[in-house]
């Protein structure tokens, strides 16, 4: 997939993940796209670990969204820990 295609898919994955995990996430379009792209990598890694994806197979849209929700949750936890201490 081209870089432009990856960015577009990452943006949509990030939007869906932010819709699924509501909260006061103050982030712009760039950060939403980055969360979606990183979420796809996380989804692929977890999918390979449990046997859903092969090593040469990219993560599906659902796997990418699950990975992005996990990334958003991790960001929320680490950000709250940093603010409270």
N, C-alpha and C positions, 0 to 999 in steps of 0.2 A: 504494500500500500504506500502511496506517496505521502510525503510530509504534510501536504495540505489536507489530504483525506484523514490522516491521523489527527490533525488538529481539529477538524470539523467533528469527527466522531467523538473525540475527547471532550469537546464542548458540550455535545448533547448528553454524553454520559455524565458529565459534571452537573448539568442542569437537572437531570433525572435524580441523581444522587442527592442533590440539595433539596429537591422536592420531597423525596422519601424521608430524609432526615432533616426535619424542619428545625429551625433555631435562628438565633441572631448571628448568622455568619456574615460578617461584613467583608465580602470579597468581590472583586470585580470580574470581568469577563476573562481576563488572562489567568487569574488564579483558579477560577472555575474550570477552565480548560486544562490547566496543569493537574488539578485534582482528578479530572476524568482520565487523562493519559496515565498518570501514576496508578490510578485505580484499575486500569486495564492490565497493567503489569502485575499488580497485586492479585487481581482475579485470575490471571494466567498461572501465577506461581501456586496459588492455593488450589486451583483446578488441576494442575499437574500433580500436586501432592496427594490429592484424594482420588486421582485417576479419571477425572472428567475429560481433561485435555491431554493430547500427546505432546511430546517435546517440540514438534515442528508445527503445532497447531496454535493459532492465536486464540485469545479469549473471546467468547461470544459477548453479545451486548449485555445479557443478564449477568454473566460473570464479571464483566467490567463494572457494571453498576454496583454489584455487591462489593467489589474491591474498593470502589470510590466511596461507598458508604463507610467502609472500615477506615479508609484514610481520613474522612471527615471526622469520624468518631475519635480517632487517635489525635488529630489536630485539636479537637475540642478539649480532650483530657489533658494534653500537654500544655495547652494555652491556659486553662484554668489553674493548673498547678503552678505555672509561672506567675500568674497574677496574684494568687492568694499568699504567696510566700515572700 
